[in-house]
């Protein structure tokens, strides 16, 4: 039996960035320089890596970017005042607050204060509402990237049985709405779901995003299915793996994303796309 097609997130992300680079050059000819600011509170090691990757991507595309670095002890009111200031700054087209925040700060209160027009993470209730209603707005970056990877597989979503494992606000719930918008028949599974394997085996398109290494193995996958693994788990050995047991899935799936090198690169590419889109909308 043939092994699954490997869907390279790096390759698709590179293509998206190439298109954005051309778009940014055209904007600069009109005197428009897209600007992205990242608000970083504290020095969480993973957050530092993510922020560095975002800065690098901005530099590659010619997007003006900077980081507001704040101590982990910052008071809530001081942080909220900074966000209000950035909301009013015309040089800022896109803004994101790097999560997680220290425990004394409310992630919901902070992210809700970001202007919906500058919310390039797509987390603001207004943008999530637009997504639910099928209206135009900033899409959450990881689910938007997953949609690009599914398209790369060559499989049409309309009419297909789609299963999303995970119901987080960042991936699972937006994923449901994006697949539904493309006329997929969507089932969402979670920690209380019974007969998980049976439901997954029905899926023509399977998206897994729970943060449990090897949760889904080859026996839980329908032969020929498209499998998108959003999980990113570091084992004690230091190896990074997804939520899908890659080796067994590879023998059954029709197409599959690797970890790393699958969904991860697409998340940052979609963030860049949201930033450019915001710059265009704010200057038209």
VOGU-3710 file (C-alpha; in Angstrom, 3 decimals, decimal comma):
1> xxxxxxxxxx> 0,000/0,000/0,000  1,272/3,480/-0,875  2,238/5,778/1,981  0,388/9,041/2,480  1,240/12,241/0,652  3,224/14,517/2,996  1,682/18,000/3,149  4,624/20,324/3,772  3,601/23,348/5,807  7,013/24,871/5,123
11> xxxxxxxxxx> 6,444/24,750/1,364  2,907/26,189/1,527  3,971/28,883/4,015  6,864/29,848/1,743  4,458/30,263/-1,156  2,093/32,417/0,942  5,006/34,599/2,060  6,222/35,040/-1,521  2,773/36,352/-2,484  2,688/38,647/0,557
21> xxxxxxxxxx> 6,165/40,028/-0,180  4,948/41,209/-3,590  1,830/42,713/-1,998  3,897/44,575/0,627  6,147/46,015/-2,097  3,071/47,324/-3,938  1,744/48,889/-0,718  5,063/50,617/-0,094  4,838/52,177/-3,564  1,595/53,753/-2,320
31> xxxxxxxxxx> 3,324/54,970/0,848  1,775/52,263/3,049  4,087/50,252/5,321  2,241/47,486/7,214  3,062/47,601/10,925  2,795/44,813/13,513  3,409/45,248/17,235  3,748/42,341/19,660  3,135/42,966/23,363  5,316/40,600/25,395
41> xxxxxxxxxx> 4,776/40,408/29,151  7,496/38,571/31,081  10,063/36,141/29,690  8,289/32,835/29,141  10,846/30,766/27,142  8,326/29,484/24,572  6,897/32,978/24,114  10,373/34,386/23,462  10,861/31,839/20,654  7,448/32,583/19,115
51> xxxxxxxxxx> 8,061/36,327/19,206  11,493/35,943/17,611  9,966/33,847/14,800  7,310/36,512/14,182  9,936/39,252/14,046  11,974/37,224/11,556  8,940/36,676/9,310  8,125/40,402/9,352  11,692/41,271/8,389  11,598/38,805/5,499
61> xxxxxxxxxx> 8,441/40,408/4,096  9,282/44,063/4,698  6,644/44,499/7,412  7,550/47,058/10,080  7,530/45,234/13,427  8,491/45,900/16,987  8,027/44,352/20,416  6,740/46,113/23,522  8,640/44,219/26,241  7,057/44,497/29,674
71> xxxxxxxxxx> 7,977/43,024/33,070  5,930/40,097/34,384  5,021/42,277/37,386  3,289/44,965/35,316  -0,003/46,222/36,764  -3,188/45,548/34,810  -4,062/49,227/34,356  -0,638/50,018/32,934  -0,955/47,207/30,367  -4,470/48,287/29,391
81> xxxxxxxxxx> -3,284/51,876/28,922  -0,545/50,680/26,569  -3,064/48,744/24,474  -5,306/51,822/24,224  -2,284/53,857/23,096  -1,393/51,273/20,426  -5,025/51,131/19,269  -4,779/54,871/18,529  -1,357/54,670/16,814  -1,763/54,881/12,998
91> xxxxxxxxxx> 1,589/53,111/12,500  0,075/50,000/14,132  -2,020/47,997/11,670  -1,826/44,753/13,616  -1,420/44,064/17,310  -1,183/40,901/19,338  -0,561/40,159/22,988  1,649/37,087/23,322  -0,045/34,452/25,482  0,097/33,108/28,129
101> xxxxxxxxxx> 0,034/36,128/30,425  1,099/36,098/34,100  -1,664/34,820/36,398  -2,610/38,249/37,793  -3,639/39,460/34,318  -6,888/38,476/32,593  -6,208/37,228/29,056  -9,832/37,814/28,127  -9,891/41,409/29,371  -6,597/42,227/27,669
111> xxxxxxxxxx> -7,335/40,666/24,267  -10,874/42,096/24,216  -9,449/45,620/24,496  -7,523/45,282/21,223  -9,334/47,030/18,372  -11,078/44,365/16,222  -9,549/46,006/13,130  -6,041/45,513/14,587  -6,680/42,053/16,081  -4,454/39,970/13,795
121> xxxxxxxxxx> -4,724/36,889/16,032  -8,457/36,770/15,270  -9,315/36,278/18,958  -11,544/39,327/19,515  -15,238/38,469/20,082  -16,193/40,708/17,150  -13,950/38,774/14,757  -15,088/35,435/16,156  -18,682/36,587/15,673  -17,909/37,545/12,089
131> xxxxxxxxxx> -16,435/34,076/11,565  -19,551/32,420/12,960  -21,776/34,507/10,680  -19,571/33,841/7,635  -18,586/37,517/7,357  -15,188/38,919/6,407  -12,767/39,526/9,280  -9,440/38,417/10,746  -9,362/34,615/10,962  -7,581/32,827/13,835
141> xxxxxxxxxx> -4,163/32,045/12,369  -3,826/28,323/13,058  -7,282/27,284/11,755  -6,780/29,523/8,695  -3,453/27,780/8,086  -5,098/24,368/8,426  -7,593/25,307/5,716  -4,719/26,152/3,361  -3,116/22,767/4,072  -6,360/20,911/3,389
151> xxxxxxxxxx> -6,622/22,725/0,045  -3,007/21,722/-0,658  -4,037/18,060/-0,286  -6,271/18,491/-3,320  -9,357/17,212/-1,489  -12,533/19,272/-1,816  -14,174/19,947/1,562  -17,760/20,310/0,323  -19,837/17,262/1,229  -16,997/15,547/3,072
161> xxxxxxxxxx> -17,220/14,074/6,565  -14,937/16,270/8,710  -13,937/15,473/12,289  -12,205/17,984/14,578  -10,677/16,524/17,736  -10,404/19,345/20,287  -12,753/22,215/21,139  -10,425/25,046/22,173  -11,340/28,655/21,413  -8,064/29,050/19,514
171> xxxxxxxxxx> -8,289/26,023/17,182  -11,201/23,604/17,634  -14,192/25,952/17,618  -12,965/28,223/14,786  -12,019/25,100/12,811  -15,623/23,899/13,038  -16,917/27,148/11,532  -14,318/27,303/8,746  -15,033/23,740/7,630  -18,780/24,367/7,841
181> xxxxxxxxxx> -18,398/27,504/5,708  -16,821/25,304/3,018  -19,851/22,973/3,233  -18,181/20,166/5,155  -20,266/17,943/7,451  -18,482/18,598/10,739  -18,289/16,655/14,012  -16,349/18,038/17,003  -14,882/15,560/19,513  -13,523/16,344/22,979
191> xxxxxxxxxx> -12,554/14,806/26,323  -16,124/13,599/26,993  -16,608/12,023/23,563  -17,424/8,319/23,575  -16,134/5,964/20,876  -13,518/8,450/19,657  -11,889/5,905/17,344  -15,195/5,001/15,723  -15,993/8,663/14,997  -12,497/9,419/13,677
201> xxxxxxxxxx> -12,690/6,452/11,310  -15,647/8,121/9,573  -13,618/11,215/8,725  -12,575/12,067/5,186  -10,790/15,041/6,777  -9,426/14,678/10,319  -8,034/17,670/12,275  -6,469/16,870/15,646  -5,672/19,622/18,165  -5,628/18,488/21,798
211> xxxxxxxxxx> -2,008/18,430/22,998  -1,803/14,695/23,742  1,063/12,897/22,002  0,009/9,903/19,914  -3,690/10,177/20,809  -4,740/9,150/17,301  -3,135/6,099/15,673  -3,481/4,437/12,304  -6,336/2,172/13,431  -8,462/5,287/14,121
221> xxxxxxxxxx> -8,000/6,709/10,615  -10,129/6,044/7,545  -7,996/4,760/4,630  -7,220/7,663/2,304  -8,245/10,390/4,782  -6,572/13,798/4,995  -4,996/14,097/8,464  -3,956/17,503/9,828  -1,989/17,266/13,083  -2,049/20,568/15,003
231> xxxxxxxxxx> -0,454/19,076/18,139  3,040/20,110/19,199  4,321/18,072/22,148  7,863/17,836/23,480  8,674/14,407/24,951  11,103/13,842/27,826  13,671/12,763/25,231  13,419/16,234/23,706  11,744/14,974/20,534  8,804/17,044/19,250
241> xxxxxxxxxx> 5,764/15,004/18,174  2,147/15,657/17,273  -1,167/14,327/18,559  -1,180/11,709/15,783  1,080/8,652/15,835  2,828/9,575/12,608  4,340/6,229/11,633  1,116/4,239/11,868  -0,978/7,044/10,332  1,383/7,360/7,383
251> xxxxxxxxxx> 0,450/3,835/6,258  -3,294/4,549/6,227  -3,916/8,228/5,459  -4,114/9,656/1,954  -2,340/12,857/3,024  -0,840/13,966/6,339  1,038/16,882/7,895  4,331/16,192/9,684  5,270/17,535/13,127  7,284/19,689/13,098
261> xxxxxxxxxx> 7,066/21,310/9,667  3,314/21,032/9,144  0,873/23,422/10,784  3,471/25,488/12,699  4,910/27,428/9,727  1,384/28,145/8,476  0,344/29,854/11,715  2,988/32,551/11,286  2,288/32,867/7,539  -1,399/33,508/8,300
271> xxxxxxxxxx> -0,436/36,089/10,944  1,537/37,936/8,258  -1,451/37,669/5,904  -3,790/39,126/8,537  -1,355/42,017/9,128  -1,158/42,910/5,428  -4,933/42,581/5,106  -5,414/44,924/8,092  -3,020/47,489/6,598  -4,973/47,492/3,342
281> xxxx> -8,342/47,826/5,119  -7,127/50,716/7,303  -5,745/52,674/4,339  -8,610/52,326/1,875
//
